[in-house]
Structure formats: C-alpha cells, structure tokens
Amino acid sequence: MSAQTSEQSTGGPRFRPYASPNHHVTKGRYITSNDPRGYIPVYEYPLNGQWIMLDMDDGYVLWTGIWKALGNNKADIVKIIDSQPDLASQLRRVRGGYLKIQGTWMPYETALRLARRVAWPIRHDLIPLFGYVVLLSFQMAQSFEHYR
C-alpha cells in the first residue's frame, strides 16, 4: 500500500495526495540547503495549526506536522525514534531555513505505520495523505487492540 504515484516525464514516480472534499491541498516548493535538490517540492494542507506535507518526488512525509497536529510536543519524536533504532537510518531532519519544512521527515510507509499506532484522533484528516484505506487500517488496528 502506498501513495498514489504517476510516472512523470522527468523519469521517476511522483507522489500526489488523495482527493478529499474536506481538505484544501496546495503545492509548495521550499528552498533549503538540507536537501541535495536544493528545495523540497510538497503537497501541503493545514491541520490543527500545523502543516501536513508530502514530498512530491520521493513520498517522504513531514512527521513533525502530524505529531504536533495530535497535540504532542515535537521533542517527543525523539522518544519514538529511540524506541525503534532501525527507524533512525530512514529519517531526514531539516533544521534551519524555512520554519514550515523544519522537522523530521520519513518514508511514506513508515509514516503510515506510525500513524496507525498514534493518530486515531485525526484519522479523517489524514485521508489526503494516506487515502481512504487509512480509515480501514485504523479500524483494523483498533479491532486488533480490542482483542489483545
């Protein structure tokens, strides 16, 4: 299961959001020296005062936006990373530059897996990012937890 992709004339898959009547997703392009491209092209939308972002080129998700939209402190992301050492090698950290893109970015599938564990309160607001399948996966995860 992954984000919608489409082959572009540039040669590689590009990720795009899922349609949602309740969210206004826009495109952005943020210059940064923290990325080899020199910029990060994103789809983005606001949620609870935070920006939910998806890198158009590689599908990385700004986990800090999801985490803070849940009402959590961004410093607590370190606890998640420390509890899963294999996760650290997959992360990108953007520090400095434009505040909107600062934080911890992770691969799409990793973000989806973590969202299933912690993002129940905002599950409907993650549809543009993960699609409607996210609702089913959340329901399955909740059912599984109920029977454990």
C-alpha positions in Angstrom: 0.0 0.0 0.0 1.5 3.4 -0.9 0.6 6.9 -2.0 -0.7 7.4 -5.4 2.1 7.7 -7.9 2.3 8.6 -11.5 5.2 8.4 -13.9 6.4 11.8 -15.0 8.5 12.8 -18.0 11.3 13.5 -15.5 11.7 9.7 -15.3 10.7 8.9 -11.7 7.5 8.4 -9.8 5.9 11.4 -8.2 3.6 11.2 -5.3 0.3 13.0 -5.1 -2.4 13.4 -2.5 -5.8 11.7 -2.5 -8.9 13.7 -3.1 -10.8 14.8 -0.1 -13.8 17.1 -0.1 -12.9 18.4 3.4 -9.3 19.5 2.8 -7.7 22.1 0.6 -4.3 20.7 -0.5 -1.9 23.0 -2.3 1.5 22.7 -3.9 4.6 24.4 -2.4 8.3 24.5 -3.2 10.7 25.4 -0.4 14.3 26.2 -0.8 16.7 24.5 1.6 20.3 23.6 1.8 19.4 20.5 3.8 18.3 18.6 0.7 20.6 17.7 -2.3 17.9 19.0 -4.7 18.2 22.5 -3.1 14.5 22.6 -2.5 11.6 20.4 -1.3 8.5 20.2 -3.6 5.5 19.4 -1.5 1.8 18.9 -1.3 0.6 20.5 1.9 -2.5 21.3 3.9 -3.1 22.8 7.3 -4.4 20.7 10.2 -4.8 22.0 13.8 -2.4 24.8 13.2 0.3 22.6 11.7 1.3 21.8 8.1 0.9 18.2 6.8 3.4 17.8 4.0 4.2 15.1 1.4 7.3 15.4 -0.8 6.1 15.1 -4.4 9.3 13.4 -5.6 10.0 10.7 -3.1 6.9 10.4 -0.9 8.6 11.4 2.4 6.2 12.8 4.9 6.8 15.5 7.5 6.1 13.5 10.6 6.6 16.6 12.8 3.4 18.1 11.3 1.3 15.0 12.1 2.8 14.7 15.6 2.1 18.3 16.5 -1.3 18.2 14.9 -2.1 15.5 17.5 -1.2 18.0 20.2 2.2 16.4 21.0 5.5 18.1 21.7 8.0 17.8 18.8 10.7 16.9 21.4 8.8 13.6 22.0 9.6 12.5 18.5 13.0 11.6 19.8 11.3 9.0 22.1 9.7 7.3 19.1 13.0 7.2 17.2 14.9 5.9 20.2 12.3 3.1 20.7 12.9 2.0 17.1 16.6 2.1 16.3 16.1 0.8 12.7 13.9 3.9 12.1 16.8 6.4 12.5 18.6 5.4 9.3 15.4 6.2 7.3 14.8 9.7 8.6 15.7 13.1 7.2 15.9 16.0 9.6 15.5 19.5 8.3 16.9 22.2 10.6 17.3 25.8 9.9 15.9 27.7 7.0 12.1 28.0 6.4 10.3 27.1 9.6 7.4 25.4 7.8 9.6 22.5 6.5 11.7 22.0 9.6 11.4 18.7 11.4 11.6 15.0 10.9 10.7 13.6 7.5 10.2 9.8 7.0 9.3 7.5 4.2 5.6 7.2 3.3 5.2 3.6 4.5 6.9 4.3 7.8 4.7 7.4 8.4 1.6 5.3 7.7 2.7 2.6 10.1 3.3 5.1 12.9 0.1 6.9 12.1 -1.8 3.7 12.5 -0.4 3.5 16.0 -0.9 7.0 17.3 -3.1 9.1 15.0 -6.6 7.8 15.7 -8.0 11.3 16.7 -7.1 12.8 13.3 -7.6 9.7 11.1 -10.2 11.5 8.9 -7.8 14.4 8.4 -5.1 12.1 7.1 -7.1 11.0 4.1 -5.4 13.4 1.7 -2.1 11.9 2.7 -2.9 8.2 3.0 -6.2 7.8 1.2 -9.4 6.3 2.4 -7.7 3.0 3.1 -6.3 4.7 6.2 -9.8 4.6 7.8 -10.0 0.8 7.2 -6.5 0.3 8.5 -7.2 2.3 11.6 -10.4 0.3 12.2 -8.5 -2.9 11.8 -5.8 -1.8 14.2 -8.3 -0.7 16.8 -10.2 -4.0 16.5 -6.9 -5.9 16.9 -6.0 -3.9 20.0 -9.5 -4.7 21.4 -9.0 -8.4 21.2 -5.4 -8.5 22.6 
